[in-house]
Amino acid sequence: MVKHRDADRFQADYQLVFENANEGIFVHDCESGAILMVNEKVVEMTGYTKAELCRLTVGDISGRSPAYSAAQALRKIHAAVAQGPQIFEWVFCDPEGKEFPVEVNLKH
C-alpha cells in the first residue's frame, strides 16, 4: 500500500518528468479532441502558451490541408483508443499560421 506522502512524492516526480520531457506531450479529451494539458516542450515547439493551447483542439493547431482537419485528428485519437498506439506524420501551425511537420506517437 502506498502511503499518502509517497503518493504525493510520486505525483511531484511525475510532474517533473512530464514538464521536462524532451518530447512534446499533449493530453487530449478522447471524445472531443480538446487539449487538456501540455508540457513545456509543446509550448516551445508550437509558440502557443499553455493557456492558449488548453482553449483549443488539435484541429485548431493543425495544418490547413484537409488531410490535417479536426475530423482527421479526431479519427486518429479514436483509433488510438480502439486499436492501440498510432504513429504517423502530422502538420501543426504556429500562432502566425506557419506550418511545421511533426511525428506523432499517439497512445490511449
MOKASUL-V86454 format. One line per field, one symbol per residue. phi: phi as a letter, one per 30 degrees, with the letter a starting at -180 (. if undefined). psi: psi as a letter, one per 30 degrees, with the letter a starting at -180 (. if undefined). Layout:
BEGIN
phi = ???
psi = ???
END
This chain:
BEGIN
phi = .ddedddddddddddddedcddcdbcccdddciedcabcdddeddcicddddddcccdddcdeddedcddddddedddddddcjebbadbbcbdedjddbdbccccbd
psi = kkleeeeeeeeeeeeeeeegkgkkkkklkfefgkjeklleeeeeefflleeeefglleefgllfkffhleeeeeeeeeeeeefakkklklklklffgkkkklkkjkk.
END
